[in-house]
Amino acid sequence: MKVTADRDRCIGAGMCALTAPAVFDQDQDEAVVVLLDETPPDDARVLVEQAVDRCPSGAIHVR
C-alpha cells in the first residue's frame, strides 16, 4: 500500500488524523495534513481507506 497526501489541496479538516493517527497528522502551524507513513502495514488499510473516504478535499490517496 502506498499513501500520498497533497498538502496544497488539504483544507485542514483533520479527518485523516482522527481516523488513522499512525499514518496522518496535522501541521501545527497550518493544520494541513502531514503524512507520517507513506507505506503503512497492510493491517492499517481499512483505517487508511476510511480516512481517504472522509477527506472532504480529496487530498489523500491510496494505491
All heavy atoms as TSV, in Angstrom:
chain	resi	resn	atom	element	x	y	z
A	1	MET	N	N	0.851	-1.172	0.000
A	1	MET	CA	C	0.000	0.000	0.000
A	1	MET	C	C	0.893	1.230	0.000
A	1	MET	O	O	1.864	1.322	0.751
A	1	MET	CB	C	-0.900	-0.026	1.234
A	1	MET	CG	C	-1.644	1.234	1.493
A	1	MET	SD	S	-2.905	1.172	2.815
A	1	MET	CE	C	-2.116	0.355	4.152
A	2	LYS	N	N	0.579	2.165	-0.879
A	2	LYS	CA	C	1.303	3.431	-0.980
A	2	LYS	C	C	0.305	4.573	-0.773
A	2	LYS	O	O	-0.724	4.645	-1.435
A	2	LYS	CB	C	1.951	3.537	-2.361
A	2	LYS	CG	C	2.575	4.854	-2.661
A	2	LYS	CD	C	3.928	4.974	-2.060
A	2	LYS	CE	C	4.577	6.268	-2.582
A	2	LYS	NZ	N	5.744	6.600	-1.850
A	3	VAL	N	N	0.612	5.467	0.174
A	3	VAL	CA	C	-0.284	6.572	0.507
A	3	VAL	C	C	0.377	7.878	0.075
A	3	VAL	O	O	1.579	8.061	0.265
A	3	VAL	CB	C	-0.563	6.618	2.026
A	3	VAL	CG1	C	-1.498	7.759	2.371
A	3	VAL	CG2	C	-1.128	5.294	2.506
A	4	THR	N	N	-0.425	8.763	-0.518
A	4	THR	CA	C	0.062	10.093	-0.859
A	4	THR	C	C	-0.891	11.126	-0.281
A	4	THR	O	O	-2.081	10.848	-0.099
A	4	THR	CB	C	0.170	10.299	-2.383
A	4	THR	OG1	O	-1.113	10.101	-2.981
A	4	THR	CG2	C	1.182	9.354	-2.995
A	5	ALA	N	N	-0.359	12.299	0.012
A	5	ALA	CA	C	-1.173	13.400	0.541
A	5	ALA	C	C	-0.754	14.699	-0.130
A	5	ALA	O	O	0.431	15.019	-0.168
A	5	ALA	CB	C	-0.996	13.507	2.053
A	6	ASP	N	N	-1.723	15.406	-0.650
A	6	ASP	CA	C	-1.478	16.674	-1.335
A	6	ASP	C	C	-1.724	17.812	-0.342
A	6	ASP	O	O	-2.861	18.194	-0.085
A	6	ASP	CB	C	-2.408	16.795	-2.544
A	6	ASP	CG	C	-2.135	18.052	-3.357
A	6	ASP	OD1	O	-1.471	18.982	-2.848
A	6	ASP	OD2	O	-2.610	18.099	-4.498
A	7	ARG	N	N	-0.656	18.339	0.224
A	7	ARG	CA	C	-0.770	19.396	1.237
A	7	ARG	C	C	-1.359	20.684	0.651
A	7	ARG	O	O	-1.960	21.461	1.371
A	7	ARG	CB	C	0.597	19.657	1.863
A	7	ARG	CG	C	1.065	18.489	2.727
A	7	ARG	CD	C	2.477	18.703	3.250
A	7	ARG	NE	N	2.723	19.986	3.844
A	7	ARG	CZ	C	2.524	20.269	5.145
A	7	ARG	NH1	N	2.062	19.346	5.945
A	7	ARG	NH2	N	2.807	21.462	5.608
A	8	ASP	N	N	-1.187	20.917	-0.640
A	8	ASP	CA	C	-1.757	22.122	-1.264
A	8	ASP	C	C	-3.279	22.011	-1.393
A	8	ASP	O	O	-3.973	23.016	-1.395
A	8	ASP	CB	C	-1.145	22.351	-2.649
A	8	ASP	CG	C	0.328	22.730	-2.558
A	8	ASP	OD1	O	0.720	23.359	-1.547
A	8	ASP	OD2	O	1.084	22.387	-3.481
A	9	ARG	N	N	-3.780	20.804	-1.500
A	9	ARG	CA	C	-5.220	20.582	-1.647
A	9	ARG	C	C	-5.933	20.460	-0.296
A	9	ARG	O	O	-7.129	20.692	-0.184
A	9	ARG	CB	C	-5.437	19.326	-2.474
A	9	ARG	CG	C	-6.852	19.115	-2.870
A	9	ARG	CD	C	-6.957	17.967	-3.842
A	9	ARG	NE	N	-8.354	17.820	-4.202
A	9	ARG	CZ	C	-8.770	17.312	-5.308
A	9	ARG	NH1	N	-7.924	16.886	-6.191
A	9	ARG	NH2	N	-10.049	17.216	-5.550
A	10	CYS	N	N	-5.199	20.074	0.747
A	10	CYS	CA	C	-5.764	19.848	2.076
A	10	CYS	C	C	-6.386	21.132	2.628
A	10	CYS	O	O	-5.818	22.220	2.499
A	10	CYS	CB	C	-4.655	19.366	3.017
A	10	CYS	SG	S	-5.203	19.121	4.723
A	11	ILE	N	N	-7.556	20.995	3.275
A	11	ILE	CA	C	-8.220	22.154	3.879
A	11	ILE	C	C	-8.140	22.097	5.407
A	11	ILE	O	O	-8.729	22.931	6.080
A	11	ILE	CB	C	-9.685	22.265	3.425
A	11	ILE	CG1	C	-10.488	21.033	3.858
A	11	ILE	CG2	C	-9.768	22.505	1.923
A	11	ILE	CD1	C	-11.988	21.172	3.644
A	12	GLY	N	N	-7.450	21.101	5.950
A	12	GLY	CA	C	-7.223	21.037	7.393
A	12	GLY	C	C	-8.400	20.547	8.208
A	12	GLY	O	O	-8.497	20.868	9.391
A	13	ALA	N	N	-9.265	19.752	7.627
A	13	ALA	CA	C	-10.419	19.225	8.370
A	13	ALA	C	C	-9.986	18.257	9.467
A	13	ALA	O	O	-10.660	18.115	10.479
A	13	ALA	CB	C	-11.389	18.526	7.426
A	14	GLY	N	N	-8.889	17.565	9.265
A	14	GLY	CA	C	-8.339	16.687	10.288
A	14	GLY	C	C	-8.965	15.305	10.360
A	14	GLY	O	O	-8.621	14.529	11.256
A	15	MET	N	N	-9.841	14.969	9.441
A	15	MET	CA	C	-10.485	13.653	9.478
A	15	MET	C	C	-9.467	12.522	9.308
A	15	MET	O	O	-9.613	11.473	9.918
A	15	MET	CB	C	-11.572	13.561	8.405
A	15	MET	CG	C	-12.702	14.544	8.623
A	15	MET	SD	S	-13.410	14.453	10.283
A	15	MET	CE	C	-14.070	12.812	10.303
A	16	CYS	N	N	-8.441	12.744	8.521
A	16	CYS	CA	C	-7.424	11.711	8.318
A	16	CYS	C	C	-6.672	11.423	9.621
A	16	CYS	O	O	-6.466	10.268	9.978
A	16	CYS	CB	C	-6.464	12.115	7.213
A	16	CYS	SG	S	-5.623	13.700	7.494
A	17	ALA	N	N	-6.276	12.477	10.323
A	17	ALA	CA	C	-5.533	12.299	11.575
A	17	ALA	C	C	-6.402	11.668	12.653
A	17	ALA	O	O	-5.906	10.899	13.477
A	17	ALA	CB	C	-4.983	13.645	12.045
A	18	LEU	N	N	-7.678	11.976	12.660
A	18	LEU	CA	C	-8.590	11.365	13.627
A	18	LEU	C	C	-8.858	9.900	13.295
A	18	LEU	O	O	-8.997	9.077	14.195
A	18	LEU	CB	C	-9.923	12.128	13.653
A	18	LEU	CG	C	-9.862	13.538	14.232
A	18	LEU	CD1	C	-11.200	14.253	14.025
A	18	LEU	CD2	C	-9.515	13.490	15.711
A	19	THR	N	N	-8.905	9.576	12.027
A	19	THR	CA	C	-9.248	8.218	11.596
A	19	THR	C	C	-8.044	7.273	11.627
A	19	THR	O	O	-8.172	6.134	12.074
A	19	THR	CB	C	-9.825	8.259	10.171
A	19	THR	OG1	O	-10.943	9.154	10.152
A	19	THR	CG2	C	-10.273	6.879	9.722
A	20	ALA	N	N	-6.902	7.731	11.177
A	20	ALA	CA	C	-5.693	6.882	11.115
A	20	ALA	C	C	-4.499	7.659	11.681
A	20	ALA	O	O	-3.604	8.078	10.945
A	20	ALA	CB	C	-5.444	6.446	9.680
A	21	PRO	N	N	-4.444	7.851	12.990
A	21	PRO	CA	C	-3.389	8.691	13.590
A	21	PRO	C	C	-1.980	8.123	13.472
A	21	PRO	O	O	-1.019	8.866	13.640
A	21	PRO	CB	C	-3.827	8.796	15.052
A	21	PRO	CG	C	-4.707	7.629	15.289
A	21	PRO	CD	C	-5.390	7.348	13.971
A	22	ALA	N	N	-1.838	6.858	13.163
A	22	ALA	CA	C	-0.496	6.300	12.961
A	22	ALA	C	C	0.049	6.651	11.583
A	22	ALA	O	O	1.253	6.550	11.348
A	22	ALA	CB	C	-0.526	4.787	13.138
A	23	VAL	N	N	-0.833	7.082	10.697
A	23	VAL	CA	C	-0.426	7.375	9.322
A	23	VAL	C	C	-0.457	8.875	9.023
A	23	VAL	O	O	0.370	9.373	8.265
A	23	VAL	CB	C	-1.335	6.624	8.325
A	23	VAL	CG1	C	-0.947	6.916	6.884
A	23	VAL	CG2	C	-1.296	5.122	8.598
A	24	PHE	N	N	-1.408	9.591	9.650
A	24	PHE	CA	C	-1.576	11.022	9.349
A	24	PHE	C	C	-1.503	11.861	10.620
A	24	PHE	O	O	-1.911	11.440	11.691
A	24	PHE	CB	C	-2.942	11.271	8.694
A	24	PHE	CG	C	-3.185	10.476	7.468
A	24	PHE	CD1	C	-3.965	9.331	7.517
A	24	PHE	CD2	C	-2.647	10.850	6.250
A	24	PHE	CE1	C	-4.211	8.575	6.380
A	24	PHE	CE2	C	-2.875	10.108	5.105
A	24	PHE	CZ	C	-3.656	8.961	5.169
A	25	ASP	N	N	-1.024	13.067	10.441
A	25	ASP	CA	C	-1.065	14.074	11.498
A	25	ASP	C	C	-1.378	15.397	10.815
A	25	ASP	O	O	-1.560	15.456	9.603
A	25	ASP	CB	C	0.279	14.132	12.225
A	25	ASP	CG	C	0.203	14.832	13.569
A	25	ASP	OD1	O	-0.886	15.313	13.948
A	25	ASP	OD2	O	1.231	14.896	14.255
A	26	GLN	N	N	-1.448	16.469	11.623
A	26	GLN	CA	C	-1.674	17.790	11.055
A	26	GLN	C	C	-0.528	18.710	11.443
A	26	GLN	O	O	-0.039	18.666	12.579
A	26	GLN	CB	C	-2.983	18.392	11.564
A	26	GLN	CG	C	-4.210	17.742	10.974
A	26	GLN	CD	C	-5.467	18.411	11.453
A	26	GLN	OE1	O	-5.900	18.133	12.549
A	26	GLN	NE2	N	-6.011	19.283	10.626
A	27	ASP	N	N	-0.127	19.553	10.513
A	27	ASP	CA	C	0.898	20.560	10.745
A	27	ASP	C	C	0.431	21.511	11.847
A	27	ASP	O	O	-0.721	21.930	11.862
A	27	ASP	CB	C	1.116	21.310	9.424
A	27	ASP	CG	C	2.182	22.358	9.543
A	27	ASP	OD1	O	1.842	23.467	9.984
A	27	ASP	OD2	O	3.330	22.071	9.192
A	28	GLN	N	N	1.309	21.828	12.777
A	28	GLN	CA	C	0.940	22.684	13.910
A	28	GLN	C	C	0.615	24.115	13.490
A	28	GLN	O	O	-0.206	24.778	14.135
A	28	GLN	CB	C	2.077	22.709	14.932
A	28	GLN	CG	C	2.305	21.394	15.617
A	28	GLN	CD	C	1.144	20.979	16.498
A	28	GLN	OE1	O	0.513	21.806	17.126
A	28	GLN	NE2	N	0.856	19.689	16.525
A	29	ASP	N	N	1.220	24.601	12.439
A	29	ASP	CA	C	1.009	25.988	12.017
A	29	ASP	C	C	-0.182	26.153	11.077
A	29	ASP	O	O	-1.003	27.048	11.258
A	29	ASP	CB	C	2.270	26.527	11.337
A	29	ASP	CG	C	3.450	26.589	12.297
A	29	ASP	OD1	O	3.226	26.864	13.492
A	29	ASP	OD2	O	4.579	26.359	11.850
A	30	GLU	N	N	-0.265	25.302	10.059
A	30	GLU	CA	C	-1.287	25.463	9.028
A	30	GLU	C	C	-2.423	24.457	9.154
A	30	GLU	O	O	-3.409	24.562	8.425
A	30	GLU	CB	C	-0.651	25.346	7.652
A	30	GLU	CG	C	0.427	26.400	7.395
A	30	GLU	CD	C	1.098	26.199	6.064
A	30	GLU	OE1	O	0.378	26.098	5.066
A	30	GLU	OE2	O	2.334	26.122	6.034
A	31	ALA	N	N	-2.272	23.478	10.016
A	31	ALA	CA	C	-3.265	22.423	10.231
A	31	ALA	C	C	-3.502	21.552	9.005
A	31	ALA	O	O	-4.509	20.865	8.920
A	31	ALA	CB	C	-4.581	23.001	10.735
A	32	VAL	N	N	-2.580	21.579	8.043
A	32	VAL	CA	C	-2.727	20.710	6.879
A	32	VAL	C	C	-2.101	19.346	7.170
A	32	VAL	O	O	-1.314	19.182	8.099
A	32	VAL	CB	C	-2.120	21.330	5.601
A	32	VAL	CG1	C	-2.869	22.591	5.209
A	32	VAL	CG2	C	-0.650	21.604	5.771
A	33	VAL	N	N	-2.462	18.393	6.358
A	33	VAL	CA	C	-2.055	17.010	6.566
A	33	VAL	C	C	-0.531	16.853	6.556
A	33	VAL	O	O	0.177	17.490	5.783
A	33	VAL	CB	C	-2.701	16.091	5.495
A	33	VAL	CG1	C	-2.227	16.432	4.097
A	33	VAL	CG2	C	-2.444	14.632	5.806
A	34	VAL	N	N	-0.066	15.984	7.443
A	34	VAL	CA	C	1.328	15.531	7.458
A	34	VAL	C	C	1.268	14.013	7.332
A	34	VAL	O	O	0.612	13.353	8.144
A	34	VAL	CB	C	2.040	15.930	8.764
A	34	VAL	CG1	C	3.430	15.320	8.824
A	34	VAL	CG2	C	2.096	17.442	8.908
A	35	LEU	N	N	1.911	13.503	6.323
A	35	LEU	CA	C	1.935	12.061	6.103
A	35	LEU	C	C	3.060	11.456	6.928
A	35	LEU	O	O	4.238	11.728	6.693
A	35	LEU	CB	C	2.126	11.767	4.616
A	35	LEU	CG	C	2.037	10.321	4.183
A	35	LEU	CD1	C	0.708	9.692	4.595
A	35	LEU	CD2	C	2.226	10.219	2.678
A	36	LEU	N	N	2.719	10.648	7.917
A	36	LEU	CA	C	3.706	10.047	8.815
A	36	LEU	C	C	4.301	8.760	8.259
A	36	LEU	O	O	5.427	8.402	8.595
A	36	LEU	CB	C	3.063	9.755	10.173
A	36	LEU	CG	C	2.484	10.950	10.924
A	36	LEU	CD1	C	1.772	10.472	12.181
A	36	LEU	CD2	C	3.571	11.958	11.243
A	37	ASP	N	N	3.509	8.039	7.460
A	37	ASP	CA	C	3.956	6.740	6.948
A	37	ASP	C	C	3.410	6.548	5.538
A	37	ASP	O	O	2.213	6.316	5.361
A	37	ASP	CB	C	3.475	5.628	7.882
A	37	ASP	CG	C	4.064	4.281	7.543
A	37	ASP	OD1	O	4.753	4.154	6.511
A	37	ASP	OD2	O	3.833	3.340	8.324
A	38	GLU	N	N	4.268	6.661	4.522
A	38	GLU	CA	C	3.852	6.511	3.129
A	38	GLU	C	C	3.515	5.067	2.777
A	38	GLU	O	O	2.786	4.813	1.823
A	38	GLU	CB	C	4.946	6.998	2.187
A	38	GLU	CG	C	5.181	8.480	2.253
A	38	GLU	CD	C	6.272	8.918	1.290
A	38	GLU	OE1	O	6.801	8.088	0.531
A	38	GLU	OE2	O	6.594	10.115	1.303
A	39	THR	N	N	4.074	4.126	3.528
A	39	THR	CA	C	3.837	2.703	3.252
A	39	THR	C	C	3.419	2.003	4.547
A	39	THR	O	O	4.181	1.195	5.082
A	39	THR	CB	C	5.076	2.052	2.631
A	39	THR	OG1	O	6.183	2.255	3.508
A	39	THR	CG2	C	5.399	2.622	1.264
A	40	PRO	N	N	2.234	2.307	5.047
A	40	PRO	CA	C	1.795	1.676	6.294
A	40	PRO	C	C	1.577	0.171	6.106
A	40	PRO	O	O	1.384	-0.297	4.978
A	40	PRO	CB	C	0.491	2.399	6.612
A	40	PRO	CG	C	0.020	2.943	5.323
A	40	PRO	CD	C	1.240	3.215	4.496
A	41	PRO	N	N	1.596	-0.575	7.194
A	41	PRO	CA	C	1.382	-2.018	7.090
A	41	PRO	C	C	-0.035	-2.336	6.600
A	41	PRO	O	O	-0.949	-1.517	6.733
A	41	PRO	CB	C	1.593	-2.508	8.527
A	41	PRO	CG	C	1.393	-1.316	9.378
A	41	PRO	CD	C	1.780	-0.129	8.568
A	42	ASP	N	N	-0.186	-3.515	6.056
A	42	ASP	CA	C	-1.482	-3.906	5.492
A	42	ASP	C	C	-2.607	-3.877	6.518
A	42	ASP	O	O	-3.758	-3.639	6.151
A	42	ASP	CB	C	-1.388	-5.301	4.876
A	42	ASP	CG	C	-0.632	-5.280	3.552
A	42	ASP	OD1	O	-0.512	-4.195	2.948
A	42	ASP	OD2	O	-0.159	-6.346	3.148
A	43	ASP	N	N	-2.291	-4.093	7.793
A	43	ASP	CA	C	-3.368	-4.072	8.787
A	43	ASP	C	C	-3.911	-2.654	9.031
A	43	ASP	O	O	-4.911	-2.488	9.714
A	43	ASP	CB	C	-2.939	-4.732	10.094
A	43	ASP	CG	C	-1.770	-4.040	10.776
A	43	ASP	OD1	O	-1.183	-3.115	10.185
A	43	ASP	OD2	O	-1.452	-4.438	11.906
A	44	ALA	N	N	-3.276	-1.644	8.458
A	44	ALA	CA	C	-3.782	-0.267	8.560
A	44	ALA	C	C	-4.657	0.113	7.373
A	44	ALA	O	O	-5.228	1.206	7.339
A	44	ALA	CB	C	-2.615	0.704	8.661
A	45	ARG	N	N	-4.795	-0.784	6.411
A	45	ARG	CA	C	-5.504	-0.460	5.164
A	45	ARG	C	C	-6.932	0.013	5.405
A	45	ARG	O	O	-7.366	1.004	4.817
A	45	ARG	CB	C	-5.519	-1.658	4.213
A	45	ARG	CG	C	-6.284	-1.355	2.916
A	45	ARG	CD	C	-6.187	-2.484	1.919
A	45	ARG	NE	N	-4.903	-2.534	1.263
A	45	ARG	CZ	C	-4.558	-1.756	0.224
A	45	ARG	NH1	N	-5.408	-0.901	-0.264
A	45	ARG	NH2	N	-3.369	-1.863	-0.309
A	46	VAL	N	N	-7.673	-0.647	6.252
A	46	VAL	CA	C	-9.073	-0.265	6.478
A	46	VAL	C	C	-9.166	1.175	6.996
A	46	VAL	O	O	-9.956	1.973	6.492
A	46	VAL	CB	C	-9.770	-1.243	7.447
A	46	VAL	CG1	C	-11.141	-0.716	7.858
A	46	VAL	CG2	C	-9.891	-2.608	6.815
A	47	LEU	N	N	-8.325	1.513	7.957
A	47	LEU	CA	C	-8.351	2.873	8.512
A	47	LEU	C	C	-7.894	3.899	7.482
A	47	LEU	O	O	-8.466	4.992	7.394
A	47	LEU	CB	C	-7.496	2.957	9.772
A	47	LEU	CG	C	-8.022	2.201	10.984
A	47	LEU	CD1	C	-7.047	2.318	12.149
A	47	LEU	CD2	C	-9.400	2.697	11.390
A	48	VAL	N	N	-6.881	3.571	6.712
A	48	VAL	CA	C	-6.410	4.496	5.681
A	48	VAL	C	C	-7.496	4.717	4.636
A	48	VAL	O	O	-7.757	5.857	4.229
A	48	VAL	CB	C	-5.103	3.978	5.044
A	48	VAL	CG1	C	-4.741	4.805	3.811
A	48	VAL	CG2	C	-3.970	4.003	6.051
A	49	GLU	N	N	-8.172	3.662	4.215
A	49	GLU	CA	C	-9.244	3.812	3.229
A	49	GLU	C	C	-10.405	4.620	3.799
A	49	GLU	O	O	-11.027	5.411	3.080
A	49	GLU	CB	C	-9.693	2.442	2.728
A	49	GLU	CG	C	-8.645	1.796	1.849
A	49	GLU	CD	C	-9.006	0.406	1.369
A	49	GLU	OE1	O	-9.961	-0.203	1.903
A	49	GLU	OE2	O	-8.327	-0.069	0.464
A	50	GLN	N	N	-10.698	4.456	5.088
A	50	GLN	CA	C	-11.722	5.286	5.718
A	50	GLN	C	C	-11.289	6.750	5.736
A	50	GLN	O	O	-12.097	7.647	5.508
A	50	GLN	CB	C	-12.003	4.799	7.143
A	50	GLN	CG	C	-12.755	3.493	7.201
A	50	GLN	CD	C	-12.922	2.982	8.623
A	50	GLN	OE1	O	-12.395	3.536	9.582
A	50	GLN	NE2	N	-13.665	1.893	8.756
A	51	ALA	N	N	-10.013	6.993	6.017
A	51	ALA	CA	C	-9.503	8.369	6.013
A	51	ALA	C	C	-9.633	8.992	4.621
A	51	ALA	O	O	-10.010	10.158	4.496
A	51	ALA	CB	C	-8.047	8.387	6.477
A	52	VAL	N	N	-9.339	8.220	3.601
A	52	VAL	CA	C	-9.487	8.706	2.224
A	52	VAL	C	C	-10.948	9.066	1.964
A	52	VAL	O	O	-11.254	10.139	1.437
A	52	VAL	CB	C	-8.994	7.652	1.210
A	52	VAL	CG1	C	-9.374	8.051	-0.212
A	52	VAL	CG2	C	-7.499	7.451	1.333
A	53	ASP	N	N	-11.854	8.202	2.353
A	53	ASP	CA	C	-13.293	8.442	2.131
A	53	ASP	C	C	-13.791	9.662	2.909
A	53	ASP	O	O	-14.692	10.356	2.461
A	53	ASP	CB	C	-14.112	7.219	2.536
A	53	ASP	CG	C	-13.911	6.049	1.592
A	53	ASP	OD1	O	-13.429	6.258	0.450
A	53	ASP	OD2	O	-14.224	4.911	2.001
A	54	ARG	N	N	-13.225	9.918	4.069
A	54	ARG	CA	C	-13.696	11.009	4.931
A	54	ARG	C	C	-13.034	12.350	4.613
A	54	ARG	O	O	-13.467	13.375	5.142
A	54	ARG	CB	C	-13.458	10.639	6.391
A	54	ARG	CG	C	-14.324	9.489	6.826
A	54	ARG	CD	C	-14.009	9.038	8.219
A	54	ARG	NE	N	-14.876	7.908	8.574
A	54	ARG	CZ	C	-14.680	7.129	9.613
A	54	ARG	NH1	N	-13.662	7.353	10.422
A	54	ARG	NH2	N	-15.505	6.134	9.865
A	55	CYS	N	N	-12.003	12.351	3.807
A	55	CYS	CA	C	-11.309	13.597	3.480
A	55	CYS	C	C	-12.201	14.455	2.586
A	55	CYS	O	O	-12.493	14.081	1.451
A	55	CYS	CB	C	-9.982	13.302	2.778
A	55	CYS	SG	S	-9.106	14.800	2.271
A	56	PRO	N	N	-12.650	15.623	3.063
A	56	PRO	CA	C	-13.577	16.436	2.274
A	56	PRO	C	C	-12.935	17.096	1.052
A	56	PRO	O	O	-13.651	17.475	0.120
A	56	PRO	CB	C	-14.064	17.492	3.271
A	56	PRO	CG	C	-12.994	17.584	4.289
A	56	PRO	CD	C	-12.378	16.204	4.373
A	57	SER	N	N	-11.616	17.193	1.021
A	57	SER	CA	C	-10.966	17.852	-0.110
A	57	SER	C	C	-10.372	16.874	-1.121
A	57	SER	O	O	-9.882	17.295	-2.163
A	57	SER	CB	C	-9.860	18.784	0.400
A	57	SER	OG	O	-8.832	18.031	1.013
A	58	GLY	N	N	-10.377	15.580	-0.799
A	58	GLY	CA	C	-9.799	14.597	-1.704
A	58	GLY	C	C	-8.282	14.721	-1.799
A	58	GLY	O	O	-7.692	14.411	-2.824
A	59	ALA	N	N	-7.672	15.133	-0.708
A	59	ALA	CA	C	-6.229	15.373	-0.716
A	59	ALA	C	C	-5.393	14.125	-0.505
A	59	ALA	O	O	-4.190	14.158	-0.752
A	59	ALA	CB	C	-5.871	16.396	0.358
A	60	ILE	N	N	-5.990	13.035	-0.034
A	60	ILE	CA	C	-5.200	11.834	0.218
A	60	ILE	C	C	-5.660	10.700	-0.689
A	60	ILE	O	O	-6.836	10.583	-1.010
A	60	ILE	CB	C	-5.223	11.413	1.700
A	60	ILE	CG1	C	-6.646	11.252	2.221
A	60	ILE	CG2	C	-4.463	12.416	2.544
A	60	ILE	CD1	C	-6.713	10.768	3.651
A	61	HIS	N	N	-4.691	9.888	-1.073
A	61	HIS	CA	C	-4.955	8.777	-1.991
A	61	HIS	C	C	-4.171	7.557	-1.535
A	61	HIS	O	O	-3.121	7.685	-0.921
A	61	HIS	CB	C	-4.539	9.146	-3.411
A	61	HIS	CG	C	-5.269	10.336	-3.933
A	61	HIS	ND1	N	-6.519	10.267	-4.483
A	61	HIS	CD2	C	-4.923	11.642	-3.942
A	61	HIS	CE1	C	-6.913	11.473	-4.816
A	61	HIS	NE2	N	-5.960	12.334	-4.503
A	62	VAL	N	N	-4.696	6.402	-1.863
A	62	VAL	CA	C	-4.023	5.143	-1.554
A	62	VAL	C	C	-4.084	4.237	-2.774
A	62	VAL	O	O	-5.063	4.242	-3.518
A	62	VAL	CB	C	-4.650	4.468	-0.309
A	62	VAL	CG1	C	-6.091	4.094	-0.560
A	62	VAL	CG2	C	-3.835	3.278	0.130
A	63	ARG	N	N	-2.992	3.528	-2.999
A	63	ARG	CA	C	-2.981	2.524	-4.077
A	63	ARG	C	C	-2.205	1.317	-3.630
A	63	ARG	O	O	-1.477	1.328	-2.677
A	63	ARG	CB	C	-2.428	3.090	-5.368
A	63	ARG	CG	C	-1.025	3.633	-5.250
A	63	ARG	CD	C	-0.607	4.255	-6.561
A	63	ARG	NE	N	0.508	5.138	-6.300
A	63	ARG	CZ	C	1.746	4.904	-6.717
A	63	ARG	NH1	N	1.995	3.864	-7.457
A	63	ARG	NH2	N	2.723	5.712	-6.436
